[in-house]
Amino acid sequence: MEVIKSILITLQSLLLAALMQVRTTLAVLVLLFFVNILLGIVADVVINGNKFNFKKFMYACVEVGIYILIVCGIAVIAHIKGEIQLGDYALNALSWLFIYAYGTNIFKNLHKILPNSLVISYIYYVISFEIIKKIPFFNNFQKSETE
């Protein structure tokens, strides 16, 4: 019984050590999730006059849960393999992709809420169309998703 207890304590310590490195990434991800959900509800329910879509809300929760699992998985694997710096690099790149995806959706919803705001319209245009032109593989991906 003591052996199992020692193994569990060791695994818990390993997990907590790995996750301490990603606490900021997780905090940003959760913050963006809540801002995205709030603005999405305002845009859909208040502006568009639709009923609250619980299925859409749950899909967003599952999606952020998957993002969190990916971030935690990379952190734990990097910690186990002793590749902390490589893991940090991968998590940094991945977190910027999450920020871009959530940011684009946040500005899309802000554009729906404040359609006469020139600043929001311009920012939404730049991040949703102009940046993609500068990233060839992302442009190709977006084209393949619409087909």
C-alpha positions in Angstrom: 0.0 0.0 0.0 2.9 2.4 0.8 4.4 1.7 -2.7 1.1 2.8 -4.4 0.9 5.9 -2.2 4.5 6.8 -3.0 3.9 6.3 -6.8 0.7 8.5 -6.6 2.5 11.2 -4.7 5.4 11.1 -7.2 3.0 11.4 -10.2 1.1 14.2 -8.5 4.3 16.1 -7.9 5.5 15.6 -11.5 2.1 16.8 -12.8 2.1 19.9 -10.6 5.7 20.8 -11.5 4.9 20.5 -15.2 1.7 22.6 -14.9 3.4 25.3 -12.9 5.2 26.3 -16.1 2.0 26.8 -18.0 -0.2 28.6 -15.4 0.1 31.9 -17.4 -0.8 30.2 -20.7 -3.8 28.5 -19.0 -4.9 31.8 -17.4 -4.7 33.6 -20.7 -6.6 30.8 -22.4 -9.4 30.8 -19.8 -9.7 34.6 -19.9 -10.0 34.6 -23.7 -12.6 31.9 -23.4 -14.8 33.8 -21.0 -14.5 37.1 -23.0 -15.3 35.1 -26.2 -18.3 33.5 -24.6 -19.6 36.7 -23.1 -19.3 38.6 -26.4 -20.7 35.7 -28.3 -23.8 35.6 -26.1 -24.3 39.4 -26.4 -23.9 39.3 -30.2 -26.1 36.2 -30.7 -28.9 36.8 -28.1 -29.0 40.6 -27.7 -28.0 41.8 -31.2 -29.3 39.0 -33.4 -32.3 38.2 -31.2 -31.6 34.4 -31.1 -32.3 32.2 -28.1 -29.4 31.1 -26.0 -27.9 28.0 -27.6 -26.8 25.7 -24.9 -25.4 23.2 -27.4 -23.2 25.9 -28.9 -22.1 26.9 -25.4 -21.2 23.3 -24.5 -19.3 22.9 -27.7 -17.2 26.0 -26.8 -16.6 24.5 -23.3 -15.5 21.2 -24.8 -13.3 23.1 -27.2 -11.5 25.0 -24.5 -11.2 21.8 -22.5 -9.4 20.2 -25.4 -7.1 23.2 -25.7 -6.3 23.0 -22.0 -5.6 19.2 -22.3 -3.3 19.9 -25.3 -1.4 22.6 -23.3 -1.1 20.4 -20.2 -0.2 17.3 -22.3 2.7 19.2 -24.0 3.9 20.6 -20.7 3.9 17.2 -19.0 5.5 15.4 -21.9 8.2 18.1 -22.2 8.8 17.8 -18.4 9.1 14.0 -18.5 11.5 14.1 -21.5 13.6 16.9 -19.9 12.9 19.1 -22.9 11.6 22.1 -21.0 12.9 24.7 -23.4 11.5 22.9 -26.4 8.2 22.4 -24.6 8.1 26.2 -23.8 8.7 27.0 -27.5 5.9 24.7 -28.6 3.5 26.0 -26.0 4.4 29.6 -26.9 3.7 29.0 -30.6 0.5 27.2 -29.7 -0.7 29.8 -27.3 -0.3 32.5 -30.0 -2.5 30.4 -32.3 -5.1 30.2 -29.6 -4.9 33.9 -29.0 -5.2 34.6 -32.7 -8.3 32.3 -33.0 -10.0 33.7 -30.0 -9.0 37.2 -30.8 -10.5 37.0 -34.3 -13.7 35.6 -32.9 -13.8 38.3 -30.2 -13.4 41.1 -32.8 -16.0 39.4 -35.0 -18.5 39.6 -32.2 -17.5 43.1 -31.3 -18.0 44.1 -34.9 -21.6 42.7 -34.6 -22.2 44.5 -31.4 -20.7 47.8 -32.5 -21.0 47.8 -36.3 -20.4 51.6 -36.6 -17.1 51.5 -34.8 -14.4 52.2 -37.4 -11.6 51.0 -35.1 -13.2 47.7 -34.3 -14.1 47.2 -38.0 -10.5 48.0 -39.0 -9.0 45.7 -36.4 -11.3 42.9 -37.4 -10.5 43.3 -41.1 -6.8 43.3 -40.5 -6.7 40.3 -38.2 -9.2 38.2 -40.2 -8.0 39.0 -43.8 -4.7 40.9 -44.0 -2.7 38.8 -41.6 -3.7 35.6 -43.3 -2.3 36.9 -46.6 1.1 37.0 -44.9 0.9 33.4 -43.8 0.8 31.2 -46.9 0.0 27.9 -45.2 -2.8 29.4 -43.1 -4.3 30.9 -46.2 -4.2 27.5 -47.9 -5.8 25.9 -44.8 -8.6 28.5 -44.7 -9.3 27.8 -48.4 -9.4 24.1 -47.8 -11.8 24.5 -44.9 -14.3 26.5 -47.0 -14.4 23.8 -49.8 
